[in-house]
Amino acid sequence: MRIKAPGLIDIHSHLRDPGFEYKEDIQSGSLAALTGGYTTIVCMANTSPVLDTPERIRAQIKRFETLPARLCQAAAATIGQQGRELTDFAALKSAGAAAISDDGQAILDAKVMYDALQAAKAVGLPLMTHSEDARIPGRGAAAEEYMVARDLTLAKYADAPVHIQHVTTAKSADLIRQAKRGGTAVTCETCAHYFMFTEDLRRVKGAIAKVFPPLRTQRDVEAIIEALADGTIDIIATDHAPHSREEKARDWDSAPGGMIGLETTFAASLTALYHSGALTLPQLLAKFTDNPRELLGLPKTDDYIEFDSDEEWTLTEADIKSKSSNSPFIGITFRGRIKETVCVK
Ligand SMILES: [Zn+2]
């Protein structure tokens, strides 16, 4: 069936520009976004240089004007994303930042995180956190879960909203479910790879399967789908993270973490969540449209997509518009495909 819906919104993309344009740039990233049904995307700030000053945010947003998709820019929460000294949230907001995030890494110092929560609340920008402590060996489930617990606790005591990025484990989802019931102003996201794959993907795909937080167990996959269905997880994001062929050809320990996702996240979600019966179509669409729009405080637009909810197709490398092709979905057959994306910018 051919279905029309609002343009999709991705709150978590890495377009690698400036600094790593060999992986992706704002032009190629925009084309990848439109291919996947996205008309609005939020770019993360872990570029080179890190986007941590109003001048840099202003210059970046200026570059977005002529692009065929609506790009928004997140600003770093701490100077150089070093986790020590907060950036000037008010000035960053005035410069046009859409959100505050040190994504790529956690703010490890609890006092800095507490101050960031209060400062973000004061200026009315969403604070998005990569709640995972990279110092814990193997970055197992505990590395994520204790940081999620910490951030929920801090948000409650700061009486400030928090958005937790890429939730991956059963325990993390349950902590967030309990916090929501207790009145903490928490929203969160997961990504398609966390409900489509388990850690076993490493055996098949090697370093293509390396991502942070890591892929988890079958039990976690089931719990993430349940948390999407019961509304604990508000948003499905891409965490689009391009890396070159050479980088991903390295051995497991030296390859960088991350996967591209702009072109496949919606199709993967239709396949694994809608056609499985876990979510209704309105429930699924809300996680790509209304929920991210409300988090960002964006106005409604006339942007729209048309998709075939039943078309079966298999992703090949030749389909990929992104500059990088580090997708775990190559060779996977989806059910549901974007047919048209109209951004009326
Ligand atoms: Zn992250």
Boltz pocket constraint, residues with backbone or C-beta under 6 A from the ligand:
constraints:
  - pocket:
      binder: B
      contacts: [[A, 103], [A, 104], [A, 105], [A, 130], [A, 165], [A, 166], [A, 212], [A, 213]]
      max_distance: 6.0
